[in-house]
Structure formats: structure tokens, C-alpha cells
Amino acid sequence: MSGTDGGHPGFPAHGRRVLVSGASRGLGRALARAFAGNGDTVAVHWGSRRAEAEATLESLPGGGHVLLGADLRDPAQAAGLVADAADALGGLDVLVNNAAVNTPHPPAETGFDEWVDAWRQHTEVNLLGTAHLSHRAAERMIRQGRGGRIVNIGSRGAFRGEPGHPAYGATKAAVHALGQSLAVALAPHRIAVASVAPGFFATERVAPRLAGPGGEAIAAQSPFGRVAGPEEIAAAVLWLASPEAEWSSGAVLDLNGASYLRT
């Protein structure tokens, strides 16, 4: 079944070839499951957690999914990941840039060498990794000639600041800007590019914080009195990757439960 209402007539609603970077666990796993549940085939990327990525792969409905490892700090490996995904899936229709580094480095408490290393790691993975994957995916989509979708996982922190993680906030702001530039550049090729800016959402990594003494305060950031589930973020990404979402190209979609409102 192909989507033809409001989108590119050659861009399918189901049965697409999808690469999700950083899909070992958390949001990446939820994203892979959302696309697989939609009838798409998924390349599950892992950077350092192969066993968890294998668990993600095993949890996906349908068949034809593949597991691919790459260190996105290395441009050659990033390029190779897109090539391997396209070869394994028979093409590439959707790229979801989810892989990211987010380690604490509060400026008043971090030594300079550690500070420099934090900025290097965040820039290499969050920004340059996203840029390199997007470049190679766009080249493949242009060659295929039926359009495509690139969806970037940004952050609420790009707008409100990340005092304990400034490189994370800065690189996510850059990812939003990158997505908007690509949206303009790639529209003639019917490739839509959009980003989401999630607030706090529950994953294995943050479970101790939510269960600890500060958990209630984190939930209280939203007037709904809770944090999001990764499935809620994945549902928005799935829509942005649909044929109907072509006109949302260039958007940065806030997904934070009214915990931060831009003006």
C-alpha cells in the first residue's frame, strides 16, 4: 500500500527501508519497534552495546531486519553504515538520527581537559555523526528517485539550556539548524527533513533518577505531572516519516508535555 494523499506519490506509507542510529535501547529501541510495527524493515545500529541491540532486533515484529555496528565518531564508518544498511535492506527510504552522547560536564566543576574531551565527543557524535549519516542517506535517496525522510532527534535543552550538559544542548541546537538547512536543500528531491525536541522521557538510563529523590520534581516540570514514554516520542517520529508529513519539512516539533513553551 502506498501513500498518495498529500505526499509524494512514489513514497510509501509502509514497507519502507529504515535506518535508526543508536537503536540499542531506550528511545532507539522504541523507534525501531514503531517502524517495524508499521510494516517497515529496520536496520538497527549500535555503537557500543551490541548485546542490547541484539535484544532490540529480536523484539521487532516482521522480518528482514538487520543489525549493524559503527562508530559514528569516524566519518568513514558513518558512511559505511548507510551503505551497509541500504545494501542489506535493498535501499533506504528513512533515516532517523537518534544516536547521541550525553555525559555530564558542568562548567564550574569540570577540569579543562575533561571539558575539551566532552565537547569533542558530543560534537563528533551528536552533530557530525548526524551530518555525515544525513549526507550519505540523502545521496542514496536522490539516486533512488522516489523521495525520502530524515528525522533528527533533538532536545528541549537546545532552547532552555543544559547547565550540566552544555555541549549536549549546543549540539542539539545545531542538529535542529542542520535539519532546517537540509529541509530547504533537499526539498527539490522530495526528501523531507524534520526534527523533534523531546523533553524528559523515561528510559533505562534515567530510571534511577526518576526513582530517586528528585523524581517527583522532574515529573512536575510538566503540568501533566509525569514524564513521557519513549513510545510517545517514537509515534511522532513515525508520523514525520510518513507520506502525509511532507509539508512538515523544516519543522522542529516540541514534545515536552508543556514543560517548556517557546515564544
Secondary structure, DSSP 8 states (H G I E B T S, - for coil): -B--SSS-TTSBSSS-EEEESS-SSHHHHHHHHHHHHTT-EEEEEESS-HHHHHHHHHH-SSS--EEEE--TTSHHHHHHHHHHHHHHHTS--EEEE---------TTTS-HHHHHHHHHHHIIIIIIIHHHHHHHHHHHHHHHTS-EEEEEE--THHHH--TT-HHHHHHHHHHHHHHHHHHHHHGGGTEEEEEEEE--B--TTTHHHHHSTTHHHHHTTSTTSS-B-HHHHHHHHHHHTSGGGGGGTT-EEEESTTSS---
